[in-house]
Amino acid sequence: MEELFQLKEFLLNGNIHEALLLVEEMTEMSKDDKLNKIFSFAKILLLHLIKQKAENRTTRSWNLSIKNAIKEIQRTNQRRKAQGYYCQPSELRETLEDAYGIALDAAAKEAFEGKYESENLGTMVDRKAIIDQAMGLILDNTQEG
């Protein structure tokens, strides 16, 4: 909120250059917030995809978590008024890549009743295939990959 008051002051004083710099900073802050939300849902999505692949099964609960995570990622990434997306596919993939390790650690605690360490569980699944699957699910009906 402080930034809006500062922006107003810059505009009232005719300091357009400083106002534009502040708008750019605020835009980056907004995008960072969107990326953080997408990252949180990406961890949930990847966690359940890893468990599905490792255990070669699924549950209704996992399917629901996957569906909800996909929907939240798509919803968060959608620019409602300006149309388009906050993150392009390359940025989404980078976010999934970043979230994978955390999701693998969480999956190790849950899959097979927690009997494998994340390193062991990681050898049971194909990291790239899971990230590709997640990308496909996220991009389905939203944007071209």
N, C-alpha and C positions, 0 to 999 in steps of 0.2 A: 504494500500500500504506500509505503514511503516513496517508492519509485514514481508512482503516479503524481504525487505532490511535487516531486522534483521535476518531472516532465512538464507539468503545468507551469511551474515557475520558469523553466527554460523557455517555453513557448511565449509566455507573457512578456518576458524580457527580450524576445526576439533572438534568442540564442539557438538558432536552428541546428547548427552543427552539433552542439552538446545534446540537444533533444534527440537527434537522429542516433547518436551514439548510445544514448540511454534506451531508445526503442530497440536497437540491435541487442543490447545486453538483456533486456526484458524478454525478447524473442528467444534468446538462447536459454534463459532460465526456464521458460515455458517448455521448450523442447526437452531440456534435461528432466523436467518433471514427468513428461510423457514417457521418456526413455526409462526412467526409474520404475514407473508403473508397468510398462511392458516387460521389463526385466523380472519383476516380481511374478507376473503371470507366466513368463517363459520358464521360470524355475519349476512351477507347478506342472506345466505342460510336459516338460522334459522328464520330470520325476516319474510321471505315470507312463510315458512312452518307454522309458528305460525299464520300468518294472514289467510292462507288457512283454517286451522283447526278451528280457532275462528269464522270466518265469514261463514264457510262451503261453500265456493265458491273460484273461482280463476279467474285470468285475464290473458290475453296473456302476459302482461308486467311482472306479477309475475312469470309466467312459464318461460319466457325468463331469468329473473334474477336468478331463481333457476338453470336453465340449465347452464348459464354462470358461476355461483359460483361453481357448481360441477366441470365443466371443468377446471376452474382455480385452484381449490384445487388439482385435479388429476394431472394437469400439473406441479404445484409447487412441489408436493410430489414425482414426478418421477425423479429418478436418470438416466440421459440420457446415460452417458458413462459407468458408473459402473453397470448399470441395478439395479433393485430393487427400494426401496422407502426410503425416508428420515425418515418418520414416520410410525411406525407400527400401526395396528388398535387400540391398547390400547392408544397410544399417540394421535391419531386422535380423539378418543372418549373423552379423557381428554380435548383436545382443544375445542371440541363442548360443553362439560360441562361448561368450563370456559366462552365461548362466549354466552351461553344461556341467562344469566341475562341481558346483554347489548342488545341482540336481542329482548328480551321481552320488555324492556323499549322502544326501537324504535318502535316495533309493536304496543304498547299501544298508541303511538302518531299518528299512521296511521290507525289502524283497527277501524272500527265503527266510523270513522271521529274523532278519538281521545277522545271519551267520557268516556273511562274507564282508570283507573290507571293501572299500570303494575301488581299490586297485584290482581286486579279484573280480568284482562285479563288472568293472570296465572291460575286462577281457572277454566277457560273455556277450557283449553287445557291440554293434558297429556304430561308433560315434557319428560318423558322417551320415550314415543311413538314417539315424534317429533325427539328426538336425535337418536333413533333407525332408524327412517325413513331416516334421514340425513346420518347416517352411511351406510345404505343400498344403498343409491343413490351414495355416494362417492366411495364405494367399488365395485359397479357394474362394471364389465369389467376391474378392475384394480388389485385387490389383494384379497386373501382369508381372510375372517373375522374370 
